[in-house]
């Protein structure tokens, strides 16, 4: 932003009492678009730029001479923060290198530091600056949900929360959430079935029979008693386990005094289950801590690991290792890596911009940055609208939490380094085997990319193609794609491969995307030549195509790499051998493509088989079809129903019910005892 623009922005800052609107992605996109404007041609003068900055909160952005964004930061005081980068001494090697590349500064004034935090988070995702620590953990965190209604459902949940249900969490992993649900089932016996199943049960399910559910679907528990169980489950999840245990104990003795020994024994079993839940936790709180997060970091050989541990409802739920991207990834650039304090601050600012903020945050101390806890506390307090204490030197139980979290970060980093070393060796071998024609940009192994394709079907049914992506030294599951194949002869793998390649790389032919370093085809010369034809039609580089032909008996290790004909010449096939690390990497990518294609094909096939029979019924549209499935719960129950039962569904007349019954049973003669078709055996 030019000096004139900065002065104009300074004059138009809204009043402090105005409503502050949070920055969203659209705001960030607008800011990012403004960054692409033609910069000033004047030589960069830090003193002149800093002199015009206001003493206001906001975001700042540093750009290099080529226009690329180097760094995005936030500040409570823009002028003081930006000026600190241009002092002559006291800068780390990493920051000094970044400052030496700055050619332009842009700033945006915000109404609060919390607003600056949100804008910074969105700008980092949009601009992808080189020197920022970028959090790449986009997976949503799981919750435990207790629904609404007379008999609320206990369930596992991912996604945005609402006010209609009660949510507890987030949990660090799906296994932690599912384990908690299983233990709550034992203790409180809440239902976990879907609404369609719950409304159409006539007798208790297996969970009801083994004592994991009180079977409200069959009226075996009153609405009031079930609501009391829900209330106790909520109290337990909120950390008030002692209150729940005391209440159950009183009820147990009261039942015993009233000679209701079966009820007393039932309550005794619940108390035992709850006590076991409390004792199974690695750590129990000794004070009033209900929700707390613990953050520790570990850095080594160009890799950054942040370990996040969670305490919810007074119980330690485990931890989650996250690996942000932090600039230069080479081990030789260790002095250019950020400090632990920088890593923790970047993680906290980006992580809690989108997730609930706990009552307490415990962070690993950084001796070089003693002001880190106070700075984080101020930031989170502003963002949450309440006081959020941040502790770096905890005592007693909290200290044990922090020690466990630090150890977890170190173990996760060591594991990642071991995996990375093995994968790097495989990648280097593969690049050496393929030769200079497949060299990545700037000879950087992290720029080497592979996209692998596979076709899956069952005798021509439900044909699907998969595309998996290997990039930056690992599989990138978020970039995987599936393609439904249509308009071909069933079972024609060549035509299917031709279709998926044409659809996948049409944007690359238009200049809207880039080709990967290697396009890996699961197949021999036939599939490779089909791929060559597609690439020639699109005007793409045929030299990127490599085929993986299966060996004798389809045994792993006997595969052969085959290449297309280029200018009338074909490269000799490569037989790498069972012990080749390059072949191990190829097999890993190929097998992942096969797995991804098969799972997609099976899901598509199951959906087709489950819905085709009902969709083919004459006189039954989408609304009536939904009513039928909602009333009976699935195709199996519908097919087992009589015409009289079908006529009980709202909107279904007696005549239409008889037509539906007749159509559902045309393939099976009445009263023959013949088995039902496979279409009726699976629920939609």
PyMOL commands that set and color helices and strands:
alter all, ss='L'
color gray80, all
select helices_A, chain A and resi 3-11+25-35+46-51+78-86+93-100+113-127+174-188+195-199+206-209+216-218+223-237+241-257+261-280+331-336+340-351+372-384+396-434+436-438+441-443+445-447+477-479+493-509+525-538+542-544+552-554+581-615+622-632+635-640+643-647+654-664+678-680
alter helices_A, ss='H'
color red, helices_A
select strands_A, chain A and resi 58-63+69-75+104-109+133-134+142-146+154-157+166-171+292-300+303-312+315-322+325-326+360-363+389-391+450-458+461-471+474-475+481-484+518-522+545-549+560-563+565-566+569-570+574-575
alter strands_A, ss='S'
color yellow, strands_A
deselect
rebuild
show_as cartoon
